[in-house]
Amino acid sequence: LGHLVEFGGGSEEAGRSLRLYCIASELTFGSSCMAWVRQDLGKEREGVAGIDEDGSEIFSDYVKGRFIIYKNQEKSTLNLEMRNLTVGDTAMYYCAACGTIRYGGSLLNSLNYSYWGQGTHVVVSS
């Protein structure tokens, strides 16, 4: 039901771009909110980009101006376009979707999300 599958990760040099894709089931793609959340080894989980049901978007300060989040309605995917990558972008990236109850506050707060993918790894080298 709440199926999310990410792909598109890999290794890239700093300054270049990568695009991540999240294939969503009908249930999760229709969620009131979706987001990309990342976590690197030894670090806390960090919401990087979220999109609300009205289409409004939010980005963490670290990725603002470099990352773009959007839904591809035709393919039912949540996409994350990452530009001008930095070594600090290295992490496991997870796609997430809200359930029927939202925690509230910022969409960058992981507590809002009930459905999670398995993640796709991004490694940025200098």
Secondary structure, 3 states (H helix, E strand, C coil): CCCEEEECCEEEECCCCEEEEEEECHHHHCCCEEEEEEECCCCCCEEEEEEECCCCEEECCCCCCCEEEEEECCCCEEEEEECCCCHHHCEEEEEEEECCCCCCCCCCCHHHEEEECCCEEEEEEC
